[in-house]
Amino acid sequence: MKPLSKRYNQNRRCGCSKRITDGNKSGLCKQCLMRSINANEDLVARRLETTRRNLREDSATYAKKCAILAKNRDKAFARPEVMAMLRENATRLASYQTPETEAKRIAALVEANKRRRHKWLPEEWRETYFRMMRNWGFKAPEAKRIIMEQMRAERERINVARQRARASLSPFERQQRDLENGAQIVANDQRPSLANPGYYEERKTG
């Protein structure tokens, strides 16, 4: 392997400003190359057709994959720890035998993976976020940026509405609302401003 300084040419860069190697023929980094390939509908259609053809039961590729899986299965069953795990989880594994239960299990895994990858996304914004990418053609980073801006604007709107609602209350009503929200009652002699006359001056100098 060549040293990093020789493999990468400072003057050769992708359109996204990433450095690329001297032997790069496409002129694109890996991410941009895959993005351009997946944008070619004809190429994607040919790849899908090849995958479907190879997975047909009468194809040589399908038979080869089945032989490999059978060989790996026999090796796994020969290991005592694998058999012990299968016996321990026999009841749970038996529920995966029907196509309906397997489809439900896979759908649950997909949904759990989505939620793990999108922890930042509140439940009420999930449908809008995925619709932006599925129906409106937005990329994930751009859709996330728009959703975050909308969430920020919504929080600001709610805060302004709360401030206006609070300003319309009398001092007694504001105190009563604070108590309802969990505020504690403090005796006059326990207030910092009364217990320590120089409290506010200390805060200003501090």
N, C-alpha and C positions, 0 to 999 in steps of 0.2 A: 504494500500500500504506500502511495506517495505521501510525503508530508503534506499537512493541511495547507501550508503556505503556497505549495506548488500546484495542488489540486484545484484551488480556487483562484480565479483571476479577478483582481479588484475591478477591472474594467468590464467584466461580464456580469450583468445583473438582469434579473427577471423584471417584468413590468411592475411588480409589487416591491421592487428595490432589494429583493433577496439576492445574495450572491449565488452563482451557479458555477459548476465545474467546467473545465476546458473541454471535456468530452461530451458535454450536454449538446444534443443535436436539435432539440426543440426550441431552445432559448427560453424555456419556462422552468420555474421551480416545480417541485412535485405537486404541491397543492394546486397551483394554477393549471398545470398540465391535466390533472384529474378533473378539475372543474371544466376545462375546455372539452375533454373527452365526453364527460357526462352530459354536456350541453348539445352534443351531436345526436339528434334523435334517431337517425338512420343507424349509426354505430351501436347505440343502446338497443335498438330493436334487433339487430343482428346478434348481439351478445345474448339477449334473452332467448332468441330462437335457438342458438347453439346450446344454451343451458337446458332448455326444454328437450331438445333432441338427445342430449347426452343422458338425461334422466329417464328417458323412456325405457320400459322394462326389456324391450327387444334390442337395446343398443349394447355395443361392446363395452362402452364406458360404464354403463349401469352395472353390468355383470362384474366388471373389474372392481368397482367400488363395493359391491355386495361381498365379493370374495375377501377383500381387505377387512371389511367389518366383521365377517365371520371369523377370520383368523384372530383379530384383536379380541373378539368376544371369548373365544376359546382360551386365549392367554389370560384374560381377566378372570374367568371362572376357575382357572387353575390356582389362583392366589387365595389363600385362606382368609385374609382380611377382607377381600371383596365379597366372598360368600357369606362371611359373618355379617357384613353391612347389609347385604341383600336380605338375609333372614330377619335382621332387626327391623328393616323397613318394608317387610313384605306386605303388610296391610295397607300402608300408604301408597306403595307402588302399584298395588292391585287396582286402585281407583283411577290410574292413568291409562287403563287398557282400552277404554272405549274412545272413539273419535271425539265425542261430545265433551267428555271430561278433559281430554288432552287439549282440545281447542280452548276451553275455559282456562286451563292452567297457563297456556301460552299467552292468552290475552291478558291474564292477571300479571304475568311477568313483564310483558310489554308496558302495561300501564304503570307498574311499580318502577320500571326503569325510567319512564318518562318523568314521573314525579321526582325521582332521585336526581335526574339531570336538570330539572327545572324547579329547584327548591325556591328560587327567587320569585316564582310566578304564583300569585294568589289564585285561588280557585275561580273567582269571578272573572278573571282575565284569561283563563286557559283557552276557552273556545275562540276568543278573538285572536289570540296569538297564533294558534294553529291554523285558523282560517286565513290569516294574512299570508302564511307560507303556502298553504294548500291551494287557495283559490285566487289570491291576489298577486302571487309571484314574488313576494318579499323573501330575501335571504334571512337566515336566523339572526345574525348580528343586527341587521337593520330593523327587523321586527322587534327584537328585544329593546333596542334603543327607543323606538316609538312607544312601546308599551311602558317603559320606565318613565318617559316624559309624561305620558298620560296619567300614570299613577302619581307622579310628583304634582302635576297640576290639580288632580283630584284632592290630594292631601292639602294643598294650599287653599283650595276652595272651601274645604271643610273647616280648616283652621280660621279662615276669614269669617265664615258663617258663625262659628262658635264665639269668636271675639265680638261680633256684632250682637249676637244674642246675649252675651254676658254684659256688654255695655248698656243694653236696654234695661237691665235689672237694677233695682235699688240696692244699696249696700247691704241691707238686711237679706234680700233675696240671694245676693251673691254668696254671703256667708252661709245661708241655709243650703245652697247648692254644693258649696265646698264640703260641708258636713256630710251631705248625702254621698259625695264621691270619696269619702274616707278621710277627710281632714280631721286633725285632732284639735281639741279645745285646749288652749294654753292660758293659764292664769296670767293676770297682768304683771305680777311680780316675777314671773318666769320668762317674760318676753325679753329678748336680748337688749332691746332699746331702753327698757325700764330698769332691768337688773344691772345694766352697765351703761351709764349715760354716754360714755365715749365710744359706744359700739360702732356707730356709723362712721365716726372719724377714723377709727382703727381700720375699718374696711377700705376706706378711701386711700389711706396711706399704705395699706398692705397691697 
